[in-house]
Amino acid sequence: MSKFSDCENYAISKFLSLRMLGFKQAELRVVAVKDLNLKVGHAILVVYHKGKIFVLDNQIKKVIDAARVRHYSPVFSINDKYLWRHRS
């Protein structure tokens, strides 16, 4: 995958990789967010694991606790089965 690929491609690739590694669909969500700093749309992967929520983002080099990410506003989330619309 090119280093200039869209964020959606990264989020979906991570989603599929973790599904293949045994994560359940209920533990994973691709989330479309609005970046409040840059004022643009973005996509990330959110993982629910052992009672915690983690963000996997191609713009952040490490897996990070979701509570530490404050510059994103979620718009909608998807997984294998569901679509969630977030309201502000």
C-alpha positions in Angstrom: 0.0 0.0 0.0 1.4 3.4 -0.9 2.3 5.7 1.9 -0.1 8.3 0.3 -3.1 6.1 0.4 -6.4 7.4 1.7 -7.1 7.1 5.4 -10.2 4.9 4.6 -7.9 2.3 3.0 -5.7 2.2 6.1 -8.7 1.9 8.4 -10.3 -0.8 6.3 -7.0 -2.7 6.0 -6.5 -2.7 9.7 -10.1 -3.7 10.3 -9.8 -6.7 7.9 -6.4 -7.7 9.4 -7.7 -7.7 12.9 -10.8 -9.7 11.8 -8.5 -12.3 10.3 -6.5 -12.4 13.5 -9.6 -13.4 15.4 -11.1 -10.1 16.7 -14.9 -10.2 16.6 -17.0 -7.8 14.6 -18.4 -6.2 17.8 -14.9 -5.3 18.8 -14.1 -3.2 15.7 -15.5 -0.1 14.1 -14.3 2.0 11.2 -15.2 5.5 12.3 -15.6 8.5 10.0 -14.6 11.6 12.0 -14.2 15.3 11.5 -10.8 16.5 12.4 -11.5 19.6 14.4 -8.0 21.0 14.0 -7.7 20.6 10.2 -11.5 20.9 9.5 -11.5 17.9 7.2 -13.0 14.4 7.2 -10.9 11.5 8.3 -11.3 7.7 9.0 -9.9 5.7 11.8 -10.3 2.3 13.3 -11.6 1.9 16.9 -10.9 -1.3 18.8 -12.8 -2.4 21.9 -10.4 -4.6 23.8 -10.4 -5.8 27.4 -12.8 -3.1 28.6 -10.8 -0.3 26.9 -11.3 1.6 23.6 -8.2 2.1 21.4 -7.7 4.2 18.3 -5.6 3.0 15.3 -5.0 6.0 13.1 -2.5 6.4 10.2 -1.8 10.0 11.5 -0.8 8.8 15.0 2.2 6.5 15.2 1.1 4.4 18.2 -2.1 2.7 19.2 -3.6 5.2 21.6 -6.4 5.1 24.2 -9.4 6.8 22.7 -9.9 9.1 25.7 -6.6 10.8 24.7 -7.8 11.8 21.3 -9.8 15.0 21.6 -9.4 16.5 18.1 -11.9 14.2 16.4 -15.7 14.4 16.3 -17.3 11.1 15.2 -19.8 11.3 12.3 -20.6 7.6 11.8 -19.2 4.2 12.5 -19.5 0.9 10.7 -18.5 -2.8 11.1 -19.4 -6.0 9.4 -23.0 -5.8 10.5 -24.0 -2.3 11.7 -23.9 1.4 10.9 -24.1 4.0 13.7 -24.8 7.7 13.2 -23.2 9.9 15.9 -24.9 13.0 17.0 -23.2 16.0 18.5 
